[in-house]
Amino acid sequence: MLFAIGTKVVFRFTGERGVITAQLGGDMLQVRLTSDPSMEIPAFEEDLVRDTGSEPVLAGAKFVKGKQEAVPPPPPRREIKGQYVILKPKGILLVFEPMPGRDGTVSRYKAWLLNDTAAEFLFDVEMFSDVKTIFLVEGKLPATTVLELGDLLYDDLSDHPEVDIEVRRITTDGLDAPLTRQVKIRPKQFFNNLQTVPILNVLAHQFVLLDSFEQPAEKKASGLLDYTRQALRDKRRAQDGNASPFRAFDVEEFAQFVPEIDLHIENLINGYARLGPAEIVRIQMQHFQRFLEKAVRLGMPRIFVIHGVGEGKLRDAIAQELKHHPHVRRFKNEYHAKYGYGATEVVFD
């Protein structure tokens, strides 16, 4: 039996209920206890049964073709509010809490975004490595609060992980201009930064992402790092001969443009039953590419590409296309209240 992340389960011998939050490899799963949501423990798959007495699957859950089980949305990210005012706040920190297994070894770290200041922020944070996106989260970060982001595996530390964050402070006058920071997570530095973390009050590896929120004075010239990043972006765009440059969009066409496309083949052409799988994917990609370029031409801020769940071939082909597109800032295929797991969200520069 396979359990999806978010499945509600019961321990065979104790009757304790919980929600699966991560797959640890092999037949081990991480379970967040219902009786104590702050506690997550590893468990063998054979020691768990599905919690059939739980509430119905939430609206928007998708059924996987060929299986009788629903894929529920992932459990909500935990948010812990501080109970006291921090006299010497450090700012916004990225915290990695060790999560020991049954034998005491640590193969996974729980990542938290910590704000120990009296200000509130809107944030957008991404952690990625040479081989994958580890997590990508955006939302609101209240004052003196720590917010769960996701999991970092021990093995990910050898893949040169990096963190990009953008925050905008919320003030009585509105939103401040965005502040950004990029941090490379180096293993030696990671293990040397083990300290007691405020609010969580546990030993964890921590990195200060932003410690000052005053807007920098206007620069007369860009710094070397900004210049290098822009030069690399310009070079990538110049090398892509198929890329369409941004240009002023037609206001009426922009207003009428629907920022989503459903690539299920029955919505694209008639007579698809006679086509083979490779031909179907080719047609779907043609429609996707035309839709993508039109969105870029019109200056759309974001779009949704509906590809379904299935075997993931179309989703992977779309991801490869987006990775090399010069105008794509980021994209993600996570659970969405409207689309479930069957769509990719694309955000443009």
Secondary structure, 3 states (H helix, E strand, C coil): CCCCCCCEEEECCCCCEEEEEEEEECCEEEEEECCCCCCEEEEEHHHEEECCCCCCCCCCCEECCCCCCEECCCCCCCEEECCCCCCCCCCEEEEEEEEECCCCCEEEEEEEEEECCCCEEEEEEEEECCCCEEEEEEEEECCCEEEEEEEEEHHHHHHCCEEEEEEEEEECCEECCCEEEEEECCHHHHHHCEEEECCCCEEEEEEEEECCCCCCCCCCCCCHHHHHHHHHHHHHHHHCCCCCCCCCCCHHHHHHCCCEEECCHHHCCCCHHHCCHHHHHHHHHHHHHHHHHHHHHHCCCEEEEECCCCCCHHHHHHHHHHHCCCCEEEEECCCECCCECCEEEEEEC
